Amino acid sequence: MATLKLSFTTLATPELSGIEAIKLARKYGYQGIDLRVSENRGELTLAATRKQITEIKDTLKSEGICLVSLMAYNSAVSSGNVNWMRMEDSICRHLELADRVEAQSVRISLEKKAPEMDSRAYCDGVLQSLSIALKDVPDGVEVWIQNHYNHLNAVECANLVRCLNHPKLGFLLSTDHCLIQNEDLEEVLKEAKGITKQIYMADIIRIEKGYEDVLPGMGQVPLMEIYQGIGGKQFKGWITLKWENIWRPYLADHEIILPFFINYIKEHMNDKCCK
């Protein structure tokens, strides 16, 4: 049986520095962390200095925490502006940063096809851009494509990963977005099994005008069904708390959600998974 690997994204800790968040990961019993690369309250930017990178690496090492992914807000295809070279360049620059800071992966999402774009041309462009970006992936770094309700859904992302069939390319399943996009869960799990590298655990409840985030296990997302469908105890990837306090400051802060998630995992998955 594989030992569960738990991380959290710093969407849950917007008021903290990367170093502070890494120390919290160890404090609460996580094995990994996912840092944001962004000018908007990111722990790193593409212009990160050698000193900043060294401080992050040294803290990861001293705390015994793995840098699971850099969350890239990569340039992509936008309506009326099909700029594939910009997309390729953005992915490559994030990969270079991931290599410098010793991250396992770069998380990306892909924009939906603009209504006026030909479907075949869009898919061909995405595949070509990813193929080019993947040619120079540093050793020890991968690219993981995340489904997102503003972008491609889970089945679309999984199909892209399977189509490219590249050893450095994987799928990152965001559980809440499957429900938001009204996807067929059986189909999602069928396509995602075997290629999923990371599961973002996030729960929601539907309301009249959209949805609300709730604590894991208290909403309408069948988190344990998804976990079992991806492989259950045989799943060797990362199980990651996605709690978007950065965009919704009214949500419970990290002092509540971080230990809550650990206890939720202990109760529902495997009480030996945590320190």
C-alpha positions in Angstrom: 0.0 0.0 0.0 1.3 3.4 -1.0 1.9 5.9 1.8 -0.3 9.0 1.3 1.5 12.2 0.4 -0.3 15.3 1.6 0.3 18.9 0.6 -1.6 22.2 0.6 -1.6 25.1 -1.8 -0.7 28.6 -0.5 -4.1 29.7 -1.7 -4.9 28.9 1.9 -2.2 31.1 3.4 -2.2 34.4 1.4 -1.0 36.4 4.4 2.2 34.3 4.9 5.5 34.3 3.1 6.6 31.1 1.3 9.0 30.4 4.1 6.3 30.8 6.8 4.0 28.5 4.8 6.7 25.8 4.5 7.2 25.8 8.2 3.4 25.5 8.7 3.4 22.4 6.5 5.8 20.7 8.8 4.0 21.9 11.9 0.7 20.4 10.9 2.1 17.1 9.4 2.0 17.8 5.7 4.7 16.3 3.5 4.6 18.9 0.7 3.5 22.3 -0.3 2.4 24.0 -3.6 3.7 27.6 -4.1 2.2 30.3 -6.4 4.2 32.1 -9.1 2.5 35.4 -9.4 2.9 39.1 -9.1 -0.4 39.1 -7.2 0.7 37.8 -3.7 2.7 34.9 -5.1 5.5 33.4 -3.0 7.7 33.6 -6.1 7.7 35.4 -9.4 9.5 34.7 -12.6 12.0 37.4 -11.7 12.9 35.7 -8.4 16.4 36.5 -7.2 19.0 33.9 -6.4 18.7 34.9 -2.7 14.9 34.3 -2.7 15.3 30.9 -4.3 18.1 29.9 -2.0 16.0 30.9 1.1 13.1 28.7 -0.2 15.3 25.8 -1.0 17.1 26.0 2.4 13.8 26.1 4.3 12.3 23.2 2.4 15.4 21.1 3.2 15.6 22.1 6.9 11.8 21.4 7.4 11.8 18.2 5.3 9.1 19.4 3.0 8.7 18.7 -0.7 7.9 21.4 -3.2 5.2 19.6 -5.1 4.4 22.2 -7.7 4.8 25.8 -8.8 1.3 27.1 -9.6 1.8 28.8 -12.9 -0.6 31.4 -14.1 0.7 30.9 -17.6 0.0 33.0 -20.6 -2.4 31.1 -22.8 -4.7 31.4 -25.8 -7.2 34.2 -25.5 -10.2 35.1 -27.7 -9.0 36.9 -30.8 -5.4 36.6 -29.9 -4.0 33.2 -30.7 -0.4 33.5 -29.6 1.0 30.0 -29.2 4.6 31.2 -28.9 3.7 33.2 -25.8 2.1 30.2 -24.3 5.2 28.0 -25.0 7.5 30.7 -23.6 5.5 31.1 -20.5 5.5 27.3 -19.8 9.3 27.1 -20.5 10.1 30.0 -18.1 8.1 28.4 -15.3 9.9 25.1 -15.9 13.2 26.9 -15.6 12.2 28.4 -12.3 10.9 25.0 -11.1 14.3 23.5 -11.9 16.1 26.3 -10.0 13.9 25.9 -6.9 13.8 22.1 -7.2 10.0 21.8 -7.6 8.6 18.5 -8.8 6.2 20.0 -11.3 4.7 23.1 -12.8 0.9 23.3 -12.7 -0.8 24.8 -15.7 -4.4 25.3 -16.9 -5.5 25.8 -20.5 -8.0 28.3 -21.7 -11.2 27.3 -23.4 -11.4 27.6 -27.2 -12.9 31.0 -28.2 -16.3 30.5 -29.9 -14.9 31.7 -33.3 -12.0 29.3 -33.3 -12.0 26.1 -35.2 -11.9 23.1 -32.8 -9.4 21.2 -34.8 -7.1 24.2 -35.1 -7.3 24.9 -31.3 -6.5 21.3 -30.3 -3.7 21.1 -32.8 -2.3 24.4 -31.5 -2.4 23.2 -27.9 -0.8 19.9 -28.7 2.0 21.5 -30.7 2.7 24.1 -28.0 2.9 21.5 -25.3 5.0 19.3 -27.4 7.5 22.1 -28.0 7.5 23.1 -24.3 8.0 19.5 -23.2 11.2 19.1 -25.4 13.3 20.9 -22.9 11.8 19.9 -19.5 14.5 19.7 -16.9 15.3 16.4 -15.2 13.1 15.9 -12.2 10.4 18.3 -13.3 7.0 17.6 -14.9 4.1 19.6 -16.3 0.7 18.8 -14.8 -2.5 20.1 -16.5 -5.3 21.2 -14.1 -9.0 21.3 -15.0 -10.6 24.6 -14.2 -14.1 25.9 -14.6 -12.9 28.9 -16.6 -10.8 26.7 -18.8 -10.8 23.1 -20.0 -12.7 20.5 -18.0 -11.4 17.3 -16.5 -12.2 15.0 -19.5 -10.7 17.5 -22.0 -7.5 17.8 -20.0 -7.2 14.1 -19.5 -7.7 13.5 -23.2 -4.9 16.0 -24.0 -2.5 14.2 -21.6 -3.4 10.8 -23.2 -3.0 12.2 -26.7 0.5 13.5 -26.1 1.5 10.4 -24.1 4.6 12.2 -22.8 6.4 10.8 -19.7 6.8 14.4 -18.3 3.1 15.3 -18.7 0.4 14.4 -16.2 -3.1 15.4 -15.1 -4.0 17.4 -11.9 -7.7 16.7 -10.9 -9.5 19.5 -9.2 -12.5 17.8 -7.6 -14.7 20.8 -7.1 -14.5 22.0 -10.7 -15.9 18.7 -11.9 -19.1 19.5 -10.1 -19.1 23.1 -11.1 -18.8 22.1 -14.8 -21.5 19.4 -14.4 -19.2 16.7 -15.6 -20.1 13.0 -15.6 -18.0 11.7 -12.7 -17.9 8.1 -14.0 -16.4 9.4 -17.3 -14.0 11.7 -15.4 -12.6 8.9 -13.3 -12.3 6.6 -16.3 -10.2 9.1 -18.2 -8.2 10.3 -15.2 -7.2 7.0 -13.7 -3.6 6.1 -14.4 -2.5 9.6 -15.5 -3.4 11.7 -12.4 -0.4 13.0 -10.5 -2.2 15.1 -8.0 -5.7 15.5 -6.6 -6.9 18.9 -5.4 -9.3 18.1 -2.6 -12.0 20.9 -2.5 -15.6 20.7 -1.6 -18.6 22.9 -2.5 -22.3 23.2 -2.2 -24.5 24.5 -5.0 -26.5 27.7 -4.3 -29.0 29.6 -6.5 -26.3 31.8 -8.0 -23.3 29.5 -8.3 -21.6 27.7 -5.4 -20.0 28.1 -2.0 -16.8 26.6 -0.7 -17.2 24.4 2.4 -14.9 22.3 4.5 -13.9 19.0 2.9 -16.5 16.3 3.5 -19.3 18.8 4.3 -20.5 19.6 0.7 -21.7 17.9 -2.4 -18.4 16.8 -4.0 -17.9 13.0 -3.4 -14.3 13.3 -2.4 -13.8 9.7 -1.2 -15.6 8.3 -4.3 -13.2 10.3 -6.4 -10.2 9.1 -4.4 -11.2 5.5 -4.7 -12.0 5.9 -8.4 -8.5 7.3 -9.1 -6.9 4.3 -7.4 -7.6 4.5 -3.7 -4.7 3.1 -1.6 -2.9 2.3 -4.8 -2.7 6.0 -5.8 0.9 7.1 -5.6 0.4 10.8 -6.3 -0.2 13.8 -4.1 -3.4 14.6 -2.2 -3.6 18.3 -1.8 -5.9 20.7 0.1 -7.2 23.5 -2.2 -8.7 26.2 0.0 -9.0 29.5 -1.7 -8.8 31.9 1.2 -6.7 34.3 -1.0 -9.8 35.0 -3.2 -12.4 34.5 -0.4 -11.1 36.0 2.8 -14.3 35.2 4.7 -13.3 31.5 4.6 -11.8 29.8 7.7 -8.1 30.8 8.1 -5.1 28.4 7.9 -5.2 27.8 11.7 -8.5 26.0 11.2 -8.4 24.5 7.7 -4.8 23.0 7.8 -5.3 20.8 10.9 -8.9 20.1 9.8 -7.8 18.6 6.5 -5.2 16.4 8.2 -7.8 15.0 10.6 -10.2 14.5 7.7 -7.6 12.4 5.9 -6.8 10.4 9.0 -10.4 9.6 9.5 -11.4 8.7 5.9 -8.2 7.3 4.3 -5.4 6.1 6.4 -4.4 7.1 9.9 -0.8 6.2 9.2 -0.5 8.9 6.5 0.4 11.8 8.8 3.2 12.6 11.1 
